[in-house]
Structure formats: structure tokens, C-alpha cells
């Protein structure tokens, strides 16, 4: 492996610290780091992203409902 390939590998390799900073649970981190290639790691990260987005949408719906209640109470 030449220096350029090694530098490229450093840039794409995920670290536990980066995954923790992204809010990944320990189980997800373990699963991602056990994957052998970037494609599999991306699949795991995309699944985690979908989970976060689903939670965000549920929370947004709650917020909308609270705003609706406040609006009608303050009329």
C-alpha cells in the first residue's frame, strides 16, 4: 500500500469516536465497525439515519399537536 492509498483509507475509516459523536448507540457502533467494507458500513449508517428521521417526525407531530392545543386555548 502506497502513501496515497494509506491516506485515503484514513479518511474513509470510521472511528468509534466519530460514531459516538453522531449519537450512535453502542450496539450500532459495534455493528458498523464489524462490517468489512464501506458499502456495508454505509448500509448500517443509512438504517440508523432512517431511525433518527422517524423519531424526528414523531416528535414533530407531537409539537404540532401541542401548538394546536395552545392556539385553541389562547383564543
Secondary structure, 3 states (H helix, E strand, C coil): CCHHHHHHHHHHCCCHHHHHHCCCCHHHHHHHHHCCCHHHHHHHHHHHHHHHHHHHHHHHHHHHHHHHHHHHHCC
